[in-house]
Amino acid sequence: MKTPHALRLALLSSCVFAATHAGAHDLPLGDGAISTTPQIDNVYSCQTRFGGGGAFRDGGWINGDTWDSDLKPVVDGAIDWPSEIAISREGDARVIRANNLPDHPTGVFGIQPSDDAYAYDRNPNRIRAQNILLTLPAKPTAAAEESCVPMGMIGFATSGAAIFNALDALGRDAPAHEIQDACNGHPERNGQYHYHDLSACLTDTRNEAHGHSDLAGYALDGFGIYGLHGEDGEVVTNADLDACHGHVHTVIWDGEPTEIYHYHFTEEYPYTIGCFHGTPTQLRTGRGMAAGPDIDGPNGLAPGAPAGPRALRAPPPRRHLFGRPLFRPPLRGYERRG
């Protein structure tokens, strides 16, 4: 069986790693850590009922209430993509335009029967370009109260990939149960490539003066998501963060030292954000951009699952992105198999 370490070495020609994905440690398994109010160590999820597709078998990397990512297989392959992403300030807005193809190699999806990962996860979905247009507040502010995170995109990484919350279609700890590629990503049924935690290929660079991680992405409320390191270069843990997985101190924001609320990726669940500190943008258009239920599973919706207070149905995708036609319609979701 190929290990994550071996496959990452194969990617070094195309992807530079400043920090490897958490491994060689027993990480707490996040199964069941879903809340209906903001709580530290939890995902405050808009969706409260789960069921459907995803990885159908666990392996030896899960041991009781812990898991070790270094023991987990990864999807084979190192496919390069024509990534396109532009982030601009336009008045009071920060606008992200992208095709959702990452700037690093990915594994081969759907997962092939010859792949070791196929014994655990038979995701048949192929990576496909999306039409991403996000208009975020350039100077985000705290909302009157925190809000839940949907299944689907909750943010966007500087690598050009979407960021999802920590849950799979069954409401489990997605990084622990689902099999991703060596860059910690995989596609959902519409072909949208995404991470559930910090990608090993999303370089965790740090500010030379104080060691704080640089910006790694934006949440849909406009606040920044930074890497694993906080003030004085210390690795951030859940104990350092609030229920939404963020805190306030001075970071580099738009090129200037600014005291502002921000989120952090962490090695431990919930990995990205637990809730929205600000007011999330309504997702506007494009394939794979519905801010509703998890769409890793069959037809994107667990039986009877509510879509959440901010859910939108995505209108038909635009026919062209950056002057080129989008790919053909996506595959349907995959069903759980035993």
Secondary structure, DSSP 8 states (H G I E B T S, - for coil): ---HHHHHHHTTTT---SS--S-SS-EE--TT-EESS--TTSEEBS-----S-S-----TTEETTEE-GGGS--B---B-----EEEEEETTEEEEEE----SS-B--SS--TTSGGGGT-----------EEEEEESS----SS-B-B-SSEEEEETTS-EEE-SB-TTSSBHHHHS--BTTSEEE-TT--EEESS--TTS---B-TTT--B-EEEEETTS-EEE-SB-GGG-B--GGGS-TTSEEEEEEEETTEEEEEEEEE--SSTT-S-SSBSS------SSTT---SS--SSGGG--TT----TT--------SEETTEE-------------
